[in-house]
């Protein structure tokens, strides 16, 4: 499902609140709560995406069966623009909306859990796909040749080296697809895979909650910085955000975990960069809210 976005200019006065966390200090730049102020259609927000310019955003709601568009003002606050909601009178194939992406500034593509969706990575040349199979504990890699995709490799939890590949729920990859990362919710782990000279991917590293802590308990969302040097991970069944540095070879080193004991960053369904890697948009599924964070180094 897609709809063009229309920009609107509105201002919302929200203060910034500072918190000290385990290894980080961060500010809450904005808190968006469903059915308050000028915000609606955000019951169980599943995903939040920004356009390449960082001027517009789109969120999807799994329980409101909705797509919500925003503009970003000068204070890095999201301002709700439009709401598209599926109903019996206006079926929009948004039942259980699960994801939305910007094709360009005027076109958004949406997927919905109950109306059919795919956990998919496409490289920039669009000649390779990586698909996570949650129920089958499998990663499938597809290669395009002459307009047709064929299976190039299947990575399955079938030996002692891949026991951590359980319930893969999120994928991110380096810009050249030499390394990709899998959030395996069933094993509380992140798995890194590296492309070999023959084009096949081999396991490079496994890092789990025993090494990192609770943000990897049921880890279900990943976010990789555009330069490939930082990775963030979080879980819908736990709280907190784990930050990793990424070496030149693609290996992860845990460098920080941040959370707030008073108002935990709990049940995170999605992470997104706002305008730079130090501004994070965090979708909190069970709280029906979105928070914009500024990480202070």
Secondary structure, 3 states (H helix, E strand, C coil): CCCCCCCCCCCCCCCCEEEECCCCEEEEEEEEECCECCECCCCCEEEEEECCCCCEEEEEECCCCEEEEEEECCCCCEEEEEEEECCCCCCCCCCCEEEEEEEECCEEEEEECCCECCCEEECCCCCEEEEEECCCCEEEEEEEECCEEEEEEEEECCCHHHCCCCCEEEEEECCCCCEEEEEEHHHCEEEEEEECCCCCEEEEEEEEHHHHCHHHCCEEEEEECCCCCEEEEEECCCECEEEEEECCCCCEEEEEEECCCCCCCECEEEEEECCCCCEEEEEEHHHCEEEEEEEEC
